[in-house]
Amino acid sequence: MQAEAIFGQVADAARACGVTEVEAIIASSSHALTRFANNEIHQNVAENAMHLSVRPLIDGRTARASTNRLDRDGIRAAVEEAIAITRLTERDPDLPLLADSTVYEPVDRHFDSTALATPQERAAAAAGAIGAVEQAGQTAAGTYSTGEEFFALLNSRGVAASYRESMARFSITAMAQNSSGWTKASACDRGAIDPIALAQCAASKAAAFLTPRELAPGRYTAILEPAAVLDLVGQMFADFSATAIRDGRSFLNDRIGKQIFGENITIYDDAYHPLQAGAPFDGEGVPRRRLTLVERGVVRDIAYSRAAAALAGAKPTGHGFPLPNELGEAPVNIVIAGGDSSVEQMIASTDAGILVTRLWYIREVDPYEKIFTGMTRDGTFLVESGRVAAAVRNFRFNQSLIEMLSNVEALSQPVRAAGEEIFDMVVPAMKVGGFHFTEVTRF
């Protein structure tokens, strides 16, 4: 059923209840995943889903009800439930009216070859990756997923925004007797992912990690590969929110317009960047604006939802989440500008340091100084005299992002990075001085 036809039924059901202001989100997804372990493909699963979420606006009150029943009775029941809940909620004097119709620039990120990938195609790619790991005498485990999503937001004031994209993700862990290596990639076009090359990279890390040394904790020059940068630096972007700043829960309170990072750090939010994914409009249908979050170390722009913008006397930036919510808004298309170095050049220019593949189990320690703790994983190496000299046991770290991003000595070209702790972003590798490794782990 077309999104416009579904919204027509939503609007009719709302009017039958005496409500004229209503918003609907219609979303559908089709995802399939091939999983492998112990050098064998052992699972293929697929899921198709469709979802309707309805939000009426009644005298400064709003609430939301959802359903996956998209027949006439299911739609009417969701509308009636949303209206009943809304009438029971407290009035919110800051609640904005429904957004008016606006024009946004569409972006095409849908590839039939990704959306319609078959189990046989995923299995062939996984088998090639397994073969590359087997050739190294190791054991492979991982996943390969493909699919597509559709998202539409319509309201009774004329907003009719829709977006469709495909997405592929490949992740592999190569395991030797006492070591492991890992890589992961995502792309709207699965042709941009090379599973065999990723498998060879993971296998080479596992082979190099066979006999790790135990190195004393302390402050080291750290060369962080893009996945490590993503999962650590990505933890701070919810703070680039007008609502978070107004609530006093952002590390940017009293820091906007000030230089808090090094001059080589520039960060954007750009939904139209060629390596990005996601809709060019937000959870209320407002077009996303490109934001310069950090310029040469100085905090510049923050994200505004419509409600936050009205309270601040600013303009909305198109980064609001669907209402009602407690978070307000956040940038979600992060691009960290890079430099002209490479990981190999970073290694060659380092007399003594630590090369980090990725980080995990990351937790916040100090929200205002943005201090995080976590551990290295799947490939941590000692760099000496410009070369990788040995594998080292994994570390726990305790690191302020403000300090870290003030001590970046080199940046690579940015790439689309995929990790496990945060959503995908476009980030470079970083060479960081004085990274604080606090403890050696047991593995």
C-alpha positions as a Python dict, from the first residue, in 0.01 Angstrom:
ca = {
    (1, 'M'): (0, 0, 0),
    (2, 'Q'): (134, 347, -87),
    (3, 'A'): (230, 582, 197),
    (4, 'E'): (-14, 848, 70),
    (5, 'A'): (-303, 601, 75),
    (6, 'I'): (-217, 491, 429),
    (7, 'F'): (-201, 851, 546),
    (8, 'G'): (-535, 918, 382),
    (9, 'Q'): (-689, 649, 602),
    (10, 'V'): (-509, 792, 908),
    (11, 'A'): (-645, 1140, 839),
    (12, 'D'): (-998, 1006, 779),
    (13, 'A'): (-991, 809, 1105),
    (14, 'A'): (-864, 1112, 1296),
    (15, 'R'): (-1136, 1338, 1154),
    (16, 'A'): (-1395, 1082, 1256),
    (17, 'C'): (-1272, 1138, 1613),
    (18, 'G'): (-1284, 1516, 1577),
    (19, 'V'): (-907, 1561, 1528),
    (20, 'T'): (-765, 1749, 1229),
    (21, 'E'): (-395, 1774, 1320),
    (22, 'V'): (-219, 1440, 1274),
    (23, 'E'): (119, 1306, 1165),
    (24, 'A'): (207, 957, 1045),
    (25, 'I'): (537, 775, 996),
    (26, 'I'): (523, 478, 761),
    (27, 'A'): (831, 256, 753),
    (28, 'S'): (910, -72, 585),
    (29, 'S'): (1223, -284, 581),
    (30, 'S'): (1351, -599, 418),
    (31, 'H'): (1668, -748, 562),
    (32, 'A'): (1850, -1077, 515),
    (33, 'L'): (2158, -1205, 695),
    (34, 'T'): (2403, -1487, 635),
    (35, 'R'): (2599, -1596, 941),
    (36, 'F'): (2911, -1812, 953),
    (37, 'A'): (3129, -1961, 1228),
    (38, 'N'): (3395, -2233, 1255),
    (39, 'N'): (3461, -2180, 883),
    (40, 'E'): (3109, -2285, 788),
    (41, 'I'): (2794, -2099, 690),
    (42, 'H'): (2534, -2206, 943),
    (43, 'Q'): (2244, -1964, 920),
    (44, 'N'): (2045, -1759, 674),
    (45, 'V'): (1756, -1549, 800),
    (46, 'A'): (1531, -1293, 636),
    (47, 'E'): (1273, -1052, 773),
    (48, 'N'): (1020, -821, 611),
    (49, 'A'): (839, -567, 825),
    (50, 'M'): (606, -272, 788),
    (51, 'H'): (520, -25, 1057),
    (52, 'L'): (284, 268, 1111),
    (53, 'S'): (325, 529, 1384),
    (54, 'V'): (54, 791, 1442),
    (55, 'R'): (87, 1119, 1635),
    (56, 'P'): (-212, 1352, 1678),
    (57, 'L'): (-182, 1706, 1812),
    (58, 'I'): (-468, 1822, 2037),
    (59, 'D'): (-456, 2152, 2228),
    (60, 'G'): (-84, 2140, 2311),
    (61, 'R'): (-89, 1768, 2379),
    (62, 'T'): (63, 1485, 2177),
    (63, 'A'): (136, 1115, 2203),
    (64, 'R'): (216, 832, 1968),
    (65, 'A'): (74, 487, 1896),
    (66, 'S'): (215, 227, 1660),
    (67, 'T'): (101, -83, 1477),
    (68, 'N'): (216, -334, 1218),
    (69, 'R'): (-145, -400, 1114),
    (70, 'L'): (-196, -190, 803),
    (71, 'D'): (-545, -295, 707),
    (72, 'R'): (-828, -46, 757),
    (73, 'D'): (-921, -179, 1102),
    (74, 'G'): (-560, -179, 1221),
    (75, 'I'): (-502, 177, 1104),
    (76, 'R'): (-822, 301, 1267),
    (77, 'A'): (-734, 126, 1594),
    (78, 'A'): (-387, 288, 1600),
    (79, 'V'): (-536, 633, 1537),
    (80, 'E'): (-799, 590, 1807),
    (81, 'E'): (-536, 468, 2055),
    (82, 'A'): (-306, 761, 1979),
    (83, 'I'): (-590, 1008, 2025),
    (84, 'A'): (-702, 848, 2352),
    (85, 'I'): (-348, 861, 2494),
    (86, 'T'): (-299, 1219, 2376),
    (87, 'R'): (-613, 1337, 2554),
    (88, 'L'): (-479, 1190, 2879),
    (89, 'T'): (-139, 1362, 2863),
    (90, 'E'): (-39, 1690, 3024),
    (91, 'R'): (-42, 2000, 2807),
    (92, 'D'): (307, 2107, 2692),
    (93, 'P'): (335, 2484, 2639),
    (94, 'D'): (654, 2436, 2435),
    (95, 'L'): (508, 2178, 2198),
    (96, 'P'): (531, 2309, 1840),
    (97, 'L'): (250, 2282, 1590),
    (98, 'L'): (293, 2025, 1317),
    (99, 'A'): (561, 2120, 1067),
    (100, 'D'): (454, 2295, 749),
    (101, 'S'): (537, 2155, 409),
    (102, 'T'): (895, 2231, 301),
    (103, 'V'): (1118, 2134, 12),
    (104, 'Y'): (1419, 1911, 69),
    (105, 'E'): (1683, 1796, -176),
    (106, 'P'): (1636, 1422, -241),
    (107, 'V'): (1932, 1185, -241),
    (108, 'D'): (1954, 846, -411),
    (109, 'R'): (2114, 574, -200),
    (110, 'H'): (1919, 273, -321),
    (111, 'F'): (2090, -5, -518),
    (112, 'D'): (1884, -295, -645),
    (113, 'S'): (2191, -518, -639),
    (114, 'T'): (2207, -466, -261),
    (115, 'A'): (1836, -468, -185),
    (116, 'L'): (1774, -783, -389),
    (117, 'A'): (2092, -976, -304),
    (118, 'T'): (2019, -1348, -284),
    (119, 'P'): (2126, -1601, -19),
    (120, 'Q'): (2345, -1759, -286),
    (121, 'E'): (2526, -1429, -350),
    (122, 'R'): (2587, -1369, 19),
    (123, 'A'): (2697, -1731, 63),
    (124, 'A'): (2947, -1702, -222),
    (125, 'A'): (3096, -1388, -69),
    (126, 'A'): (3111, -1547, 275),
    (127, 'A'): (3271, -1862, 134),
    (128, 'G'): (3542, -1654, -33),
    (129, 'A'): (3615, -1477, 294),
    (130, 'I'): (3622, -1805, 486),
    (131, 'G'): (3865, -1944, 231),
    (132, 'A'): (4101, -1651, 281),
    (133, 'V'): (4104, -1712, 657),
    (134, 'E'): (4143, -2089, 616),
    (135, 'Q'): (4448, -2032, 396),
    (136, 'A'): (4608, -1860, 694),
    (137, 'G'): (4533, -2165, 914),
    (138, 'Q'): (4271, -1976, 1113),
    (139, 'T'): (3901, -1994, 1189),
    (140, 'A'): (3649, -1740, 1060),
    (141, 'A'): (3324, -1613, 1209),
    (142, 'G'): (3107, -1326, 1098),
    (143, 'T'): (2798, -1197, 922),
    (144, 'Y'): (2697, -1058, 585),
    (145, 'S'): (2367, -869, 570),
    (146, 'T'): (2186, -695, 285),
    (147, 'G'): (1852, -521, 256),
    (148, 'E'): (1656, -203, 210),
    (149, 'E'): (1447, 40, 412),
    (150, 'F'): (1171, 287, 328),
    (151, 'F'): (1070, 576, 551),
    (152, 'A'): (791, 828, 491),
    (153, 'L'): (660, 1110, 708),
    (154, 'L'): (332, 1281, 625),
    (155, 'N'): (112, 1522, 816),
    (156, 'S'): (-209, 1718, 779),
    (157, 'R'): (-20, 2042, 704),
    (158, 'G'): (118, 1907, 378),
    (159, 'V'): (450, 1745, 475),
    (160, 'A'): (508, 1445, 250),
    (161, 'A'): (872, 1340, 284),
    (162, 'S'): (1001, 996, 190),
    (163, 'Y'): (1333, 819, 161),
    (164, 'R'): (1455, 477, 49),
    (165, 'E'): (1800, 326, 85),
    (166, 'S'): (1975, -8, 60),
    (167, 'M'): (2248, -121, 297),
    (168, 'A'): (2505, -401, 313),
    (169, 'R'): (2723, -487, 613),
    (170, 'F'): (3006, -737, 633),
    (171, 'S'): (3191, -825, 953),
    (172, 'I'): (3455, -1094, 1007),
    (173, 'T'): (3668, -1213, 1297),
    (174, 'A'): (3968, -1435, 1220),
    (175, 'M'): (4078, -1649, 1513),
    (176, 'A'): (4408, -1829, 1565),
    (177, 'Q'): (4507, -2030, 1871),
    (178, 'N'): (4562, -1735, 2104),
    (179, 'S'): (4476, -1434, 1891),
    (180, 'S'): (4213, -1267, 1677),
    (181, 'G'): (4178, -1005, 1406),
    (182, 'W'): (3867, -817, 1299),
    (183, 'T'): (3733, -597, 1022),
    (184, 'K'): (3392, -457, 933),
    (185, 'A'): (3249, -248, 651),
    (186, 'S'): (2913, -105, 546),
    (187, 'A'): (2791, 57, 226),
    (188, 'C'): (2467, 138, 48),
    (189, 'D'): (2616, -34, -257),
    (190, 'R'): (2738, -383, -169),
    (191, 'G'): (2976, -361, -462),
    (192, 'A'): (3183, -120, -251),
    (193, 'I'): (3257, -401, -2),
    (194, 'D'): (3532, -656, -69),
    (195, 'P'): (3476, -948, 172),
    (196, 'I'): (3795, -1131, 68),
    (197, 'A'): (4013, -824, 124),
    (198, 'L'): (3848, -767, 462),
    (199, 'A'): (3908, -1133, 554),
    (200, 'Q'): (4273, -1111, 454),
    (201, 'C'): (4315, -802, 670),
    (202, 'A'): (4157, -974, 971),
    (203, 'A'): (4371, -1284, 917),
    (204, 'S'): (4691, -1081, 894),
    (205, 'K'): (4614, -914, 1227),
    (206, 'A'): (4542, -1248, 1393),
    (207, 'A'): (4869, -1393, 1257),
    (208, 'A'): (5069, -1096, 1382),
    (209, 'F'): (4909, -1116, 1727),
    (210, 'L'): (5010, -1479, 1802),
    (211, 'T'): (5268, -1408, 2076),
    (212, 'P'): (5174, -1077, 2240),
    (213, 'R'): (5408, -908, 2484),
    (214, 'E'): (5289, -757, 2809),
    (215, 'L'): (5368, -388, 2797),
    (216, 'A'): (5348, -161, 3101),
    (217, 'P'): (5049, 74, 3106),
    (218, 'G'): (5110, 446, 3067),
    (219, 'R'): (5081, 729, 2820),
    (220, 'Y'): (5176, 633, 2467),
    (221, 'T'): (5150, 772, 2118),
    (222, 'A'): (4847, 585, 1983),
    (223, 'I'): (4769, 520, 1618),
    (224, 'L'): (4394, 463, 1608),
    (225, 'E'): (4251, 298, 1299),
    (226, 'P'): (3918, 443, 1176),
    (227, 'A'): (3700, 189, 1362),
    (228, 'A'): (3870, 285, 1690),
    (229, 'V'): (3825, 656, 1618),
    (230, 'L'): (3459, 599, 1532),
    (231, 'D'): (3363, 410, 1845),
    (232, 'L'): (3543, 649, 2082),
    (233, 'V'): (3503, 996, 1929),
    (234, 'G'): (3148, 906, 1820),
    (235, 'Q'): (3042, 900, 2185),
    (236, 'M'): (3035, 1281, 2208),
    (237, 'F'): (2797, 1388, 1934),
    (238, 'A'): (2473, 1359, 2131),
    (239, 'D'): (2606, 1662, 2323),
    (240, 'F'): (2592, 1882, 2010),
    (241, 'S'): (2225, 1935, 2088),
    (242, 'A'): (2045, 2251, 2188),
    (243, 'T'): (1818, 2050, 2418),
    (244, 'A'): (2115, 1882, 2590),
    (245, 'I'): (2280, 2222, 2639),
    (246, 'R'): (1959, 2377, 2774),
    (247, 'D'): (1921, 2082, 3015),
    (248, 'G'): (2281, 2124, 3135),
    (249, 'R'): (2383, 1772, 3031),
    (250, 'S'): (2624, 1861, 2748),
    (251, 'F'): (3000, 1901, 2774),
    (252, 'L'): (2954, 2202, 2543),
    (253, 'N'): (2789, 2412, 2813),
    (254, 'D'): (2996, 2736, 2829),
    (255, 'R'): (3223, 2608, 2548),
    (256, 'I'): (3044, 2712, 2226),
    (257, 'G'): (3262, 2952, 2029),
    (258, 'K'): (3571, 2845, 2221),
    (259, 'Q'): (3866, 2640, 2103),
    (260, 'I'): (3861, 2311, 2290),
    (261, 'F'): (4032, 2083, 2034),
    (262, 'G'): (4345, 2115, 1822),
    (263, 'E'): (4346, 2337, 1513),
    (264, 'N'): (4360, 2028, 1290),
    (265, 'I'): (4015, 1909, 1406),
    (266, 'T'): (3719, 2007, 1186),
    (267, 'I'): (3391, 1818, 1206),
    (268, 'Y'): (3076, 1848, 995),
    (269, 'D'): (2730, 1704, 993),
    (270, 'D'): (2645, 1647, 628),
    (271, 'A'): (2357, 1423, 518),
    (272, 'Y'): (2463, 1466, 153),
    (273, 'H'): (2822, 1349, 187),
    (274, 'P'): (2878, 1068, -68),
    (275, 'L'): (2985, 821, 202),
    (276, 'Q'): (2690, 893, 430),
    (277, 'A'): (2353, 719, 467),
    (278, 'G'): (2015, 819, 603),
    (279, 'A'): (1726, 1047, 517),
    (280, 'P'): (1781, 1413, 414),
    (281, 'F'): (1507, 1521, 657),
    (282, 'D'): (1448, 1473, 1028),
    (283, 'G'): (1180, 1317, 1245),
    (284, 'E'): (938, 1600, 1176),
    (285, 'G'): (1009, 1629, 804),
    (286, 'V'): (1242, 1932, 833),
    (287, 'P'): (1524, 1930, 573),
    (288, 'R'): (1869, 1861, 721),
    (289, 'R'): (2113, 2150, 703),
    (290, 'R'): (2488, 2101, 679),
    (291, 'L'): (2644, 2198, 1012),
    (292, 'T'): (3002, 2290, 1091),
    (293, 'L'): (3015, 2142, 1440),
    (294, 'V'): (3385, 2213, 1495),
    (295, 'E'): (3606, 2440, 1286),
    (296, 'R'): (3981, 2421, 1348),
    (297, 'G'): (3914, 2314, 1706),
    (298, 'V'): (3645, 2576, 1778),
    (299, 'V'): (3289, 2463, 1853),
    (300, 'R'): (3060, 2637, 1603),
    (301, 'D'): (2717, 2488, 1521),
    (302, 'I'): (2482, 2274, 1725),
    (303, 'A'): (2167, 2090, 1622),
    (304, 'Y'): (1821, 2239, 1680),
    (305, 'S'): (1486, 2067, 1662),
    (306, 'R'): (1186, 2289, 1597),
    (307, 'A'): (1099, 2306, 1967),
    (308, 'A'): (1456, 2383, 2073),
    (309, 'A'): (1490, 2644, 1801),
    (310, 'A'): (1171, 2822, 1912),
    (311, 'L'): (1295, 2836, 2271),
    (312, 'A'): (1637, 2968, 2164),
    (313, 'G'): (1517, 3212, 1898),
    (314, 'A'): (1709, 3015, 1636),
    (315, 'K'): (1624, 2828, 1319),
    (316, 'P'): (1571, 2450, 1319),
    (317, 'T'): (1855, 2260, 1156),
    (318, 'G'): (1666, 1943, 1059),
    (319, 'H'): (1809, 1719, 1330),
    (320, 'G'): (1504, 1660, 1549),
    (321, 'F'): (1389, 1315, 1653),
    (322, 'P'): (1023, 1209, 1613),
    (323, 'L'): (804, 1364, 1882),
    (324, 'P'): (741, 1309, 2164),
    (325, 'N'): (1093, 1244, 2292),
    (326, 'E'): (1321, 1353, 2575),
    (327, 'L'): (1642, 1391, 2374),
    (328, 'G'): (1538, 1662, 2133),
    (329, 'E'): (1791, 1642, 1853),
    (330, 'A'): (2143, 1539, 1754),
    (331, 'P'): (2367, 1536, 1447),
    (332, 'V'): (2365, 1190, 1289),
    (333, 'N'): (2568, 1233, 967),
    (334, 'I'): (2911, 1294, 1115),
    (335, 'V'): (3210, 1367, 891),
    (336, 'I'): (3548, 1429, 1055),
    (337, 'A'): (3781, 1603, 812),
    (338, 'G'): (4106, 1421, 750),
    (339, 'G'): (4463, 1493, 654),
    (340, 'D'): (4725, 1379, 407),
    (341, 'S'): (4882, 1097, 609),
    (342, 'S'): (4812, 723, 606),
    (343, 'V'): (4829, 458, 876),
    (344, 'E'): (5153, 333, 720),
    (345, 'Q'): (5303, 683, 727),
    (346, 'M'): (5187, 729, 1087),
    (347, 'I'): (5368, 409, 1180),
    (348, 'A'): (5681, 511, 990),
    (349, 'S'): (5694, 845, 1173),
    (350, 'T'): (5655, 692, 1521),
    (351, 'D'): (5956, 603, 1736),
    (352, 'A'): (5748, 438, 2008),
    (353, 'G'): (5373, 388, 2014),
    (354, 'I'): (5070, 159, 2008),
    (355, 'L'): (4868, 67, 1697),
    (356, 'V'): (4502, 2, 1784),
    (357, 'T'): (4259, -188, 1557),
    (358, 'R'): (3943, -122, 1754),
    (359, 'L'): (3796, -47, 2097),
    (360, 'W'): (3506, -200, 2285),
    (361, 'Y'): (3310, -191, 2611),
    (362, 'I'): (3332, 189, 2609),
    (363, 'R'): (3170, 366, 2905),
    (364, 'E'): (3157, 730, 3013),
    (365, 'V'): (3345, 825, 3330),
    (366, 'D'): (3314, 1206, 3335),
    (367, 'P'): (3040, 1361, 3118),
    (368, 'Y'): (3172, 1720, 3127),
    (369, 'E'): (3537, 1644, 3056),
    (370, 'K'): (3419, 1365, 2823),
    (371, 'I'): (3640, 1099, 2981),
    (372, 'F'): (3576, 744, 2866),
    (373, 'T'): (3709, 405, 2962),
    (374, 'G'): (3717, 91, 2751),
    (375, 'M'): (3951, -172, 2611),
    (376, 'T'): (4146, -249, 2297),
    (377, 'R'): (4058, -563, 2101),
    (378, 'D'): (4142, -782, 1800),
    (379, 'G'): (4484, -645, 1720),
    (380, 'T'): (4697, -418, 1941),
    (381, 'F'): (5059, -371, 1837),
    (382, 'L'): (5381, -211, 1955),
    (383, 'V'): (5537, 36, 1711),
    (384, 'E'): (5911, 92, 1744),
    (385, 'S'): (6149, 282, 1519),
    (386, 'G'): (5889, 333, 1250),
    (387, 'R'): (5766, -25, 1218),
    (388, 'V'): (5526, -269, 1384),
    (389, 'A'): (5762, -454, 1617),
    (390, 'A'): (5534, -690, 1810),
    (391, 'A'): (5185, -765, 1930),
    (392, 'V'): (5102, -653, 2284),
    (393, 'R'): (4841, -763, 2532),
    (394, 'N'): (4525, -558, 2524),
    (395, 'F'): (4490, -246, 2737),
    (396, 'R'): (4218, -72, 2930),
    (397, 'F'): (4222, 302, 2865),
    (398, 'N'): (4093, 608, 3050),
    (399, 'Q'): (4090, 901, 2811),
    (400, 'S'): (3938, 1250, 2782),
    (401, 'L'): (3816, 1323, 2431),
    (402, 'I'): (3892, 1691, 2484),
    (403, 'E'): (4253, 1604, 2561),
    (404, 'M'): (4273, 1345, 2286),
    (405, 'L'): (4143, 1576, 2013),
    (406, 'S'): (4388, 1842, 2131),
    (407, 'N'): (4681, 1603, 2081),
    (408, 'V'): (4617, 1470, 1729),
    (409, 'E'): (4949, 1468, 1542),
    (410, 'A'): (4834, 1324, 1209),
    (411, 'L'): (4514, 1237, 1021),
    (412, 'S'): (4444, 1008, 728),
    (413, 'Q'): (4186, 1062, 458),
    (414, 'P'): (3839, 996, 605),
    (415, 'V'): (3655, 674, 519),
    (416, 'R'): (3315, 531, 600),
    (417, 'A'): (3386, 339, 920),
    (418, 'A'): (3176, 71, 1087),
    (419, 'G'): (3215, -34, 1448),
    (420, 'E'): (3019, -197, 1727),
    (421, 'E'): (2962, 83, 1982),
    (422, 'I'): (2813, 369, 1775),
    (423, 'F'): (2648, 434, 1439),
    (424, 'D'): (2859, 449, 1122),
    (425, 'M'): (3040, 774, 1045),
    (426, 'V'): (3298, 913, 803),
    (427, 'V'): (3622, 942, 998),
    (428, 'P'): (4000, 930, 949),
    (429, 'A'): (4264, 730, 1132),
    (430, 'M'): (4438, 940, 1396),
    (431, 'K'): (4784, 953, 1548),
    (432, 'V'): (4737, 1082, 1903),
    (433, 'G'): (5004, 1186, 2152),
    (434, 'G'): (4983, 1087, 2518),
    (435, 'F'): (4691, 845, 2494),
    (436, 'H'): (4626, 711, 2845),
    (437, 'F'): (4644, 331, 2870),
    (438, 'T'): (4576, 253, 3236),
    (439, 'E'): (4585, -125, 3274),
    (440, 'V'): (4683, -444, 3095),
    (441, 'T'): (4391, -684, 3046),
    (442, 'R'): (4398, -1060, 3097),
    (443, 'F'): (4379, -1145, 2728),
}
